[in-house]
Amino acid sequence: GGLTFRRLGQQLGCDPTAVYRYFRSKDDLLLAMADRIFDDALASVPPQPDWRSTLRTLAVESYRALLRHPRLAVLVAARTTQGVGEARAIERILTALDDAGLTPAEAVDVWRALGDTMLAWAGLSAWRTSRYSACWVWARRAGSGSR
């Protein structure tokens, strides 16, 4: 909520409208930020010895990268960035699944399941440790009948 183009322009030392040359909306900016997080996280992952290690390492490093930016993790938990970083991640995952011997259709299904699970895990973890955690505690108590 505190991210505005005006504040961003001030921090960058430029007119706030300059940001609109690169991003149509705040949502586009947030998705680009998430894509950069994925790209940076995955760039640091060296080749792994086998497909299982590759998938595990990519998922864990993506999760950790998102948790370093918990508010963004919550916002992108159910989104796709459609950026270069995400495309590179998908390519690495599909390559690992091909190495595992899956058909292209099976690989796509597993990629979606893995990606969605990691994003949901990161989003929920970030949400639970954020300022909303009090809501989580209350919801659990309300659901169990004790308040």
ABEGO torsion letter per residue (X at the ends): XABBAAAAAAAAGBBAAAAAAABABAAAAAAAAAAAAAAAAAAABBBBABAAAAAAAAAAAAAAAAAABAAAAAAAAABBAGBAAAAAAAAAAAAAAAAAGBBAAAAAAAAAAAAAAAAAAAAAAAAAABAAAAAAAAAAAAAAGBX
